[in-house]
Amino acid sequence: MTMVERVKELLENNISLRGNDNKLLRIIWEEDIAQILSQAEQQVITLNTFLALLEEGSLSNPKAVSRARRKVQQDNPYLRDNQIYDLRQDLAQKMRMYAATGNIEEMLR
């Protein structure tokens, strides 16, 4: 299953993940760890073990998860977090307005 497919399935089944990359990444990493370690090992995983798995590339790349979420939400608007989407649209509109009027100093405040 591709990362985009994994993320899409998670966003469809859990609304709270739609606007929270950290929570989404946690679920993805929990799934990764479940495939790598036994159930007993999962219960006592140490920070060093976790970091070693991350360093060796056994856990999904955070950037890949974030890119997949953006792609899924671009292709499937119903999977967006509407509050965050609306906020980003408002900010983008303000930036366009400041740029068009030349009020760069105002934009930086």
Steps between C-alpha positions, in 0.01 A plus 500: 500500500641840405534784748223692322268199534590456868441867576174511306365201693598657832345837412179332390475307828618765748388862465740622769800409281395733218652810656773354718815369329657403832207278593494353149873427518456333839240261356718427195801429723292279731401296192864485384619383842225237514638351177863507620485396866320223684210593726716450809776722356244769415397522866852583618655685206770735624580842368831367367321223310251747357774740393700217345194393297450860389867546410522180297190593302274229637238759597314706244658832412309791661533707184352219291204475737439875484529503119260207476247678722519814285457293182206306641329818618565675168341210310225443759378832644255321729801371696626849587481663838273788400614737776863470397412519131297818553778656709758428229272645233452818707875536553571443132245769408662745742844428356372561147342827613817621672713403202264672253496824699872497575449504877774252575575656841138452602514138390798434729326629813 
